[in-house]
Amino acid sequence: MRDAILVYPMLAMVLLSAAVLSILFRSRVRAVKEGQLSARYYRLYQHETEPDYAAKPARHFINLFEAPTLFYAACLAAMITHQVSPLTVSLAWLYVALRLVHAFIHLTNNRLRWRMRAYFASWNILVVLWVSIAAGVASGS
């Protein structure tokens, strides 16, 4: 049962995705209401350009289904192989924290230098998480 503790950082990532989706939806409604886009644009995403305030959360939402899928897979792999340890739990929460920082930066001031640091730090943590799980499996512990 202790292996199931990784459900919580996974839930946090799902909640982050839901929050970004909410921001995305509101920004798209705003763009249509303010006349910056027609509602028809969202049928095929052609012939118009989303304003930056709508494009940014759209890109971020897509990003949450790229590298984070490897995070979900790592958590599930750790639970299935019984490689859940204080290290894996800490790495999982650190990954979530860095993704929160990345989302905050991207959706607010969007300072590229800081955003990239958060992004690559989260990737480093993800790699360390996977290596720690694989090492545990390889050692038979």
Secondary structure, 3 states (H helix, E strand, C coil): CHHHHHHHHHHHHHHHHHHHHHHHHHHHHHHHHCCCCCCCHHHHCCCCCCCHHHHHHHHHHHHCCCHHHHHHHHHHHHHHCCCCCHHHHHHHHHHHHHHHHHHHHHHCCCCHHHHHHHHHHHHHHHHHHHHHHHHHHHHCC
